[in-house]
């Protein structure tokens, strides 16, 4: 009985699992920087011929 009550007490809340971003503009800039970095890496790798 004690084990069952301890198991139920540790159940996470939905608000703990899903958090909304607080700074959307900053996240958008970070995403754009990551896209540019991925494009640069793709261009750099395209110079090699893997067989």
PDB file of N, CA, C and O in Angstrom:
ATOM      1  N   UNK A   1       0.815  -1.176   0.000  1.00  0.00           N
ATOM      2  CA  UNK A   1       0.000   0.000   0.000  1.00  0.00           C
ATOM      3  C   UNK A   1       0.875   1.262   0.000  1.00  0.00           C
ATOM      4  O   UNK A   1       0.555   2.235  -0.684  1.00  0.00           O
ATOM      5  N   UNK A   2       1.961   1.250   0.753  1.00  0.00           N
ATOM      6  CA  UNK A   2       2.864   2.402   0.777  1.00  0.00           C
ATOM      7  C   UNK A   2       3.569   2.561  -0.567  1.00  0.00           C
ATOM      8  O   UNK A   2       3.806   3.674  -1.036  1.00  0.00           O
ATOM      9  N   UNK A   3       3.898   1.424  -1.173  1.00  0.00           N
ATOM     10  CA  UNK A   3       4.571   1.475  -2.475  1.00  0.00           C
ATOM     11  C   UNK A   3       3.651   2.098  -3.527  1.00  0.00           C
ATOM     12  O   UNK A   3       4.096   2.907  -4.341  1.00  0.00           O
ATOM     13  N   UNK A   4       2.414   1.736  -3.511  1.00  0.00           N
ATOM     14  CA  UNK A   4       1.452   2.280  -4.476  1.00  0.00           C
ATOM     15  C   UNK A   4       1.252   3.786  -4.275  1.00  0.00           C
ATOM     16  O   UNK A   4       1.157   4.523  -5.256  1.00  0.00           O
ATOM     17  N   UNK A   5       1.188   4.245  -3.057  1.00  0.00           N
ATOM     18  CA  UNK A   5       1.018   5.682  -2.817  1.00  0.00           C
ATOM     19  C   UNK A   5       2.266   6.456  -3.239  1.00  0.00           C
ATOM     20  O   UNK A   5       2.159   7.581  -3.727  1.00  0.00           O
ATOM     21  N   UNK A   6       3.447   5.865  -3.055  1.00  0.00           N
ATOM     22  CA  UNK A   6       4.680   6.522  -3.494  1.00  0.00           C
ATOM     23  C   UNK A   6       4.735   6.572  -5.010  1.00  0.00           C
ATOM     24  O   UNK A   6       5.192   7.562  -5.582  1.00  0.00           O
ATOM     25  N   UNK A   7       4.275   5.517  -5.664  1.00  0.00           N
ATOM     26  CA  UNK A   7       4.269   5.484  -7.127  1.00  0.00           C
ATOM     27  C   UNK A   7       3.354   6.573  -7.697  1.00  0.00           C
ATOM     28  O   UNK A   7       3.715   7.244  -8.664  1.00  0.00           O
ATOM     29  N   UNK A   8       2.218   6.741  -7.123  1.00  0.00           N
ATOM     30  CA  UNK A   8       1.265   7.740  -7.606  1.00  0.00           C
ATOM     31  C   UNK A   8       1.714   9.163  -7.277  1.00  0.00           C
ATOM     32  O   UNK A   8       1.354  10.098  -7.992  1.00  0.00           O
ATOM     33  N   UNK A   9       2.468   9.339  -6.242  1.00  0.00           N
ATOM     34  CA  UNK A   9       2.913  10.673  -5.835  1.00  0.00           C
ATOM     35  C   UNK A   9       3.942  11.234  -6.799  1.00  0.00           C
ATOM     36  O   UNK A   9       4.089  12.453  -6.886  1.00  0.00           O
ATOM     37  N   UNK A  10       4.657  10.394  -7.523  1.00  0.00           N
ATOM     38  CA  UNK A  10       5.722  10.845  -8.415  1.00  0.00           C
ATOM     39  C   UNK A  10       5.245  11.087  -9.842  1.00  0.00           C
ATOM     40  O   UNK A  10       6.066  11.271 -10.741  1.00  0.00           O
ATOM     41  N   UNK A  11       3.964  11.091 -10.060  1.00  0.00           N
ATOM     42  CA  UNK A  11       3.420  11.282 -11.402  1.00  0.00           C
ATOM     43  C   UNK A  11       3.662  12.724 -11.855  1.00  0.00           C
ATOM     44  O   UNK A  11       3.262  13.657 -11.158  1.00  0.00           O
ATOM     45  N   UNK A  12       4.311  12.926 -13.013  1.00  0.00           N
ATOM     46  CA  UNK A  12       4.580  14.302 -13.475  1.00  0.00           C
ATOM     47  C   UNK A  12       3.310  14.991 -13.965  1.00  0.00           C
ATOM     48  O   UNK A  12       2.373  14.344 -14.433  1.00  0.00           O
ATOM     49  N   UNK A  13       3.301  16.282 -13.849  1.00  0.00           N
ATOM     50  CA  UNK A  13       2.186  17.089 -14.329  1.00  0.00           C
ATOM     51  C   UNK A  13       2.424  17.442 -15.789  1.00  0.00           C
ATOM     52  O   UNK A  13       3.564  17.425 -16.253  1.00  0.00           O
ATOM     53  N   UNK A  14       1.374  17.757 -16.507  1.00  0.00           N
ATOM     54  CA  UNK A  14       1.501  18.139 -17.914  1.00  0.00           C
ATOM     55  C   UNK A  14       2.321  19.414 -18.055  1.00  0.00           C
ATOM     56  O   UNK A  14       3.057  19.566 -19.030  1.00  0.00           O
ATOM     57  N   UNK A  15       2.211  20.321 -17.113  1.00  0.00           N
ATOM     58  CA  UNK A  15       2.961  21.572 -17.190  1.00  0.00           C
ATOM     59  C   UNK A  15       4.464  21.332 -16.996  1.00  0.00           C
ATOM     60  O   UNK A  15       5.276  22.135 -17.455  1.00  0.00           O
ATOM     61  N   UNK A  16       4.841  20.249 -16.329  1.00  0.00           N
ATOM     62  CA  UNK A  16       6.259  19.910 -16.181  1.00  0.00           C
ATOM     63  C   UNK A  16       6.830  19.336 -17.471  1.00  0.00           C
ATOM     64  O   UNK A  16       8.018  19.495 -17.753  1.00  0.00           O
ATOM     65  N   UNK A  17       5.992  18.673 -18.247  1.00  0.00           N
ATOM     66  CA  UNK A  17       6.470  18.002 -19.455  1.00  0.00           C
ATOM     67  C   UNK A  17       6.520  18.924 -20.667  1.00  0.00           C
ATOM     68  O   UNK A  17       7.434  18.817 -21.485  1.00  0.00           O
ATOM     69  N   UNK A  18       5.557  19.824 -20.794  1.00  0.00           N
ATOM     70  CA  UNK A  18       5.453  20.670 -21.973  1.00  0.00           C
ATOM     71  C   UNK A  18       5.553  22.129 -21.566  1.00  0.00           C
ATOM     72  O   UNK A  18       4.616  22.678 -20.986  1.00  0.00           O
ATOM     73  N   UNK A  19       6.670  22.755 -21.862  1.00  0.00           N
ATOM     74  CA  UNK A  19       6.867  24.165 -21.535  1.00  0.00           C
ATOM     75  C   UNK A  19       6.895  24.971 -22.833  1.00  0.00           C
ATOM     76  O   UNK A  19       7.557  24.593 -23.800  1.00  0.00           O
ATOM     77  N   UNK A  20       6.186  26.056 -22.837  1.00  0.00           N
ATOM     78  CA  UNK A  20       6.171  26.928 -24.011  1.00  0.00           C
ATOM     79  C   UNK A  20       7.423  27.802 -24.002  1.00  0.00           C
ATOM     80  O   UNK A  20       7.891  28.207 -22.937  1.00  0.00           O
ATOM     81  N   UNK A  21       7.971  28.097 -25.191  1.00  0.00           N
ATOM     82  CA  UNK A  21       9.139  28.973 -25.238  1.00  0.00           C
ATOM     83  C   UNK A  21       8.775  30.383 -24.786  1.00  0.00           C
ATOM     84  O   UNK A  21       7.699  30.890 -25.104  1.00  0.00           O
ATOM     85  N   UNK A  22       9.668  31.000 -24.053  1.00  0.00           N
ATOM     86  CA  UNK A  22       9.409  32.333 -23.524  1.00  0.00           C
ATOM     87  C   UNK A  22       9.944  33.429 -24.431  1.00  0.00           C
ATOM     88  O   UNK A  22       9.425  34.545 -24.431  1.00  0.00           O
ATOM     89  N   UNK A  23      10.974  33.119 -25.202  1.00  0.00           N
ATOM     90  CA  UNK A  23      11.599  34.131 -26.051  1.00  0.00           C
ATOM     91  C   UNK A  23      11.632  33.622 -27.491  1.00  0.00           C
ATOM     92  O   UNK A  23      12.637  33.068 -27.938  1.00  0.00           O
ATOM     93  N   UNK A  24      10.542  33.809 -28.203  1.00  0.00           N
ATOM     94  CA  UNK A  24      10.397  33.301 -29.556  1.00  0.00           C
ATOM     95  C   UNK A  24      11.363  33.930 -30.539  1.00  0.00           C
ATOM     96  O   UNK A  24      11.872  33.236 -31.419  1.00  0.00           O
ATOM     97  N   UNK A  25      11.635  35.229 -30.418  1.00  0.00           N
ATOM     98  CA  UNK A  25      12.526  35.912 -31.359  1.00  0.00           C
ATOM     99  C   UNK A  25      13.947  35.392 -31.237  1.00  0.00           C
ATOM    100  O   UNK A  25      14.616  35.178 -32.248  1.00  0.00           O
ATOM    101  N   UNK A  26      14.410  35.188 -30.036  1.00  0.00           N
ATOM    102  CA  UNK A  26      15.769  34.692 -29.819  1.00  0.00           C
ATOM    103  C   UNK A  26      15.903  33.268 -30.372  1.00  0.00           C
ATOM    104  O   UNK A  26      16.919  32.935 -30.983  1.00  0.00           O
ATOM    105  N   UNK A  27      14.891  32.436 -30.161  1.00  0.00           N
ATOM    106  CA  UNK A  27      14.914  31.072 -30.673  1.00  0.00           C
ATOM    107  C   UNK A  27      14.924  31.060 -32.197  1.00  0.00           C
ATOM    108  O   UNK A  27      15.569  30.213 -32.816  1.00  0.00           O
ATOM    109  N   UNK A  28      14.204  32.006 -32.799  1.00  0.00           N
ATOM    110  CA  UNK A  28      14.143  32.079 -34.255  1.00  0.00           C
ATOM    111  C   UNK A  28      15.508  32.456 -34.828  1.00  0.00           C
ATOM    112  O   UNK A  28      15.926  31.908 -35.848  1.00  0.00           O
ATOM    113  N   UNK A  29      16.198  33.381 -34.180  1.00  0.00           N
ATOM    114  CA  UNK A  29      17.542  33.753 -34.631  1.00  0.00           C
ATOM    115  C   UNK A  29      18.503  32.585 -34.482  1.00  0.00           C
ATOM    116  O   UNK A  29      19.363  32.375 -35.337  1.00  0.00           O
ATOM    117  N   UNK A  30      18.367  31.836 -33.418  1.00  0.00           N
ATOM    118  CA  UNK A  30      19.229  30.673 -33.197  1.00  0.00           C
ATOM    119  C   UNK A  30      18.979  29.634 -34.287  1.00  0.00           C
ATOM    120  O   UNK A  30      19.922  29.021 -34.789  1.00  0.00           O
ATOM    121  N   UNK A  31      17.725  29.436 -34.652  1.00  0.00           N
ATOM    122  CA  UNK A  31      17.383  28.485 -35.702  1.00  0.00           C
ATOM    123  C   UNK A  31      17.976  28.917 -37.040  1.00  0.00           C
ATOM    124  O   UNK A  31      18.506  28.086 -37.778  1.00  0.00           O
ATOM    125  N   UNK A  32      17.891  30.214 -37.360  1.00  0.00           N
ATOM    126  CA  UNK A  32      18.457  30.722 -38.605  1.00  0.00           C
ATOM    127  C   UNK A  32      19.969  30.524 -38.634  1.00  0.00           C
ATOM    128  O   UNK A  32      20.523  30.182 -39.679  1.00  0.00           O
ATOM    129  N   UNK A  33      20.638  30.731 -37.515  1.00  0.00           N
ATOM    130  CA  UNK A  33      22.081  30.529 -37.443  1.00  0.00           C
ATOM    131  C   UNK A  33      22.436  29.055 -37.638  1.00  0.00           C
ATOM    132  O   UNK A  33      23.440  28.733 -38.273  1.00  0.00           O
ATOM    133  N   UNK A  34      21.624  28.179 -37.100  1.00  0.00           N
ATOM    134  CA  UNK A  34      21.884  26.747 -37.262  1.00  0.00           C
ATOM    135  C   UNK A  34      21.673  26.310 -38.712  1.00  0.00           C
ATOM    136  O   UNK A  34      22.395  25.443 -39.206  1.00  0.00           O
ATOM    137  N   UNK A  35      20.694  26.899 -39.396  1.00  0.00           N
ATOM    138  CA  UNK A  35      20.447  26.589 -40.810  1.00  0.00           C
ATOM    139  C   UNK A  35      21.629  27.038 -41.656  1.00  0.00           C
ATOM    140  O   UNK A  35      22.073  26.305 -42.539  1.00  0.00           O
ATOM    141  N   UNK A  36      22.144  28.245 -41.393  1.00  0.00           N
ATOM    142  CA  UNK A  36      23.308  28.735 -42.125  1.00  0.00           C
ATOM    143  C   UNK A  36      24.518  27.839 -41.890  1.00  0.00           C
ATOM    144  O   UNK A  36      25.273  27.555 -42.820  1.00  0.00           O
ATOM    145  N   UNK A  37      24.704  27.396 -40.659  1.00  0.00           N
ATOM    146  CA  UNK A  37      25.828  26.524 -40.339  1.00  0.00           C
ATOM    147  C   UNK A  37      25.685  25.178 -41.059  1.00  0.00           C
ATOM    148  O   UNK A  37      26.678  24.630 -41.536  1.00  0.00           O
ATOM    149  N   UNK A  38      24.482  24.648 -41.141  1.00  0.00           N
ATOM    150  CA  UNK A  38      24.250  23.384 -41.833  1.00  0.00           C
ATOM    151  C   UNK A  38      24.499  23.536 -43.336  1.00  0.00           C
ATOM    152  O   UNK A  38      25.061  22.639 -43.965  1.00  0.00           O
ATOM    153  N   UNK A  39      24.084  24.664 -43.910  1.00  0.00           N
ATOM    154  CA  UNK A  39      24.324  24.903 -45.334  1.00  0.00           C
ATOM    155  C   UNK A  39      25.820  25.007 -45.611  1.00  0.00           C
ATOM    156  O   UNK A  39      26.307  24.469 -46.606  1.00  0.00           O
ATOM    157  N   UNK A  40      26.545  25.690 -44.743  1.00  0.00           N
ATOM    158  CA  UNK A  40      27.999  25.813 -44.895  1.00  0.00           C
ATOM    159  C   UNK A  40      28.662  24.444 -44.814  1.00  0.00           C
ATOM    160  O   UNK A  40      29.559  24.147 -45.603  1.00  0.00           O
ATOM    161  N   UNK A  41      28.242  23.621 -43.888  1.00  0.00           N
ATOM    162  CA  UNK A  41      28.811  22.280 -43.747  1.00  0.00           C
ATOM    163  C   UNK A  41      28.504  21.430 -44.970  1.00  0.00           C
ATOM    164  O   UNK A  41      29.344  20.646 -45.412  1.00  0.00           O
ATOM    165  N   UNK A  42      27.304  21.581 -45.517  1.00  0.00           N
ATOM    166  CA  UNK A  42      26.920  20.834 -46.710  1.00  0.00           C
ATOM    167  C   UNK A  42      27.769  21.253 -47.906  1.00  0.00           C
ATOM    168  O   UNK A  42      28.217  20.401 -48.672  1.00  0.00           O
ATOM    169  N   UNK A  43      27.994  22.553 -48.073  1.00  0.00           N
ATOM    170  CA  UNK A  43      28.844  23.036 -49.167  1.00  0.00           C
ATOM    171  C   UNK A  43      30.272  22.525 -49.016  1.00  0.00           C
ATOM    172  O   UNK A  43      30.906  22.133 -49.995  1.00  0.00           O
ATOM    173  N   UNK A  44      30.773  22.533 -47.787  1.00  0.00           N
ATOM    174  CA  UNK A  44      32.143  22.085 -47.538  1.00  0.00           C
ATOM    175  C   UNK A  44      32.277  20.594 -47.840  1.00  0.00           C
ATOM    176  O   UNK A  44      33.278  20.168 -48.415  1.00  0.00           O
ATOM    177  N   UNK A  45      31.283  19.803 -47.458  1.00  0.00           N
ATOM    178  CA  UNK A  45      31.345  18.365 -47.702  1.00  0.00           C
ATOM    179  C   UNK A  45      31.171  18.024 -49.175  1.00  0.00           C
ATOM    180  O   UNK A  45      31.622  16.968 -49.619  1.00  0.00           O
ATOM    181  N   UNK A  46      30.524  18.900 -49.940  1.00  0.00           N
ATOM    182  CA  UNK A  46      30.283  18.607 -51.354  1.00  0.00           C
ATOM    183  C   UNK A  46      31.570  18.639 -52.175  1.00  0.00           C
ATOM    184  O   UNK A  46      31.592  18.149 -53.303  1.00  0.00           O
ATOM    185  N   UNK A  47      32.629  19.203 -51.631  1.00  0.00           N
ATOM    186  CA  UNK A  47      33.896  19.227 -52.369  1.00  0.00           C
ATOM    187  C   UNK A  47      34.602  17.878 -52.360  1.00  0.00           C
ATOM    188  O   UNK A  47      35.544  17.675 -53.127  1.00  0.00           O
ATOM    189  N   UNK A  48      34.178  16.970 -51.526  1.00  0.00           N
ATOM    190  CA  UNK A  48      34.812  15.656 -51.426  1.00  0.00           C
ATOM    191  C   UNK A  48      33.996  14.634 -52.215  1.00  0.00           C
ATOM    192  O   UNK A  48      32.774  14.735 -52.323  1.00  0.00           O
ATOM    193  N   UNK A  49      34.711  13.642 -52.765  1.00  0.00           N
ATOM    194  CA  UNK A  49      34.057  12.578 -53.521  1.00  0.00           C
ATOM    195  C   UNK A  49      34.232  11.273 -52.742  1.00  0.00           C
ATOM    196  O   UNK A  49      35.318  10.695 -52.726  1.00  0.00           O
ATOM    197  N   UNK A  50      33.165  10.819 -52.103  1.00  0.00           N
ATOM    198  CA  UNK A  50      33.206   9.590 -51.317  1.00  0.00           C
ATOM    199  C   UNK A  50      32.802   8.420 -52.187  1.00  0.00           C
ATOM    200  O   UNK A  50      31.759   8.449 -52.841  1.00  0.00           O
ATOM    201  N   UNK A  51      33.631   7.390 -52.193  1.00  0.00           N
ATOM    202  CA  UNK A  51      33.307   6.187 -52.988  1.00  0.00           C
ATOM    203  C   UNK A  51      33.297   4.969 -52.130  1.00  0.00           C
ATOM    204  O   UNK A  51      33.046   3.869 -52.622  1.00  0.00           O
TER     205      UNK A  51
END
